[in-house]
Amino acid sequence: MTASGRHEQLLNQLAYPGISTKNERYKVSVALSKSLRLAYAARVDSDYYLQESIPTHRAVATVEAARSVVDHAIKWTEEVAAANGMR
């Protein structure tokens, strides 16, 4: 199976980052892929299945996944800033 759209390509690059599994960023990349995949699936459903409702548990899971992505981005940004003496 190959990724055809931009979102699928990004998710696959994150899921299979092409770096050593010993690199700490490998785990972060895979975790981001999983979180974003939930949000992507919810977006697709909301775009194409307009007459259907999203169950509360799925909406909550999607928001939690989005928060996880933002938290990872904030942490990474702070780490980069600290490493570059910008704190």
Secondary structure by P-SEA (a helix, b strand, c coil): cccccaaaaaaaaaaccccccccaaaaaaaaaaaaaaaaaaaaaaaaccccccccaaaaaaaaaaaaaaaaaaaaaaaaaaaaaccc
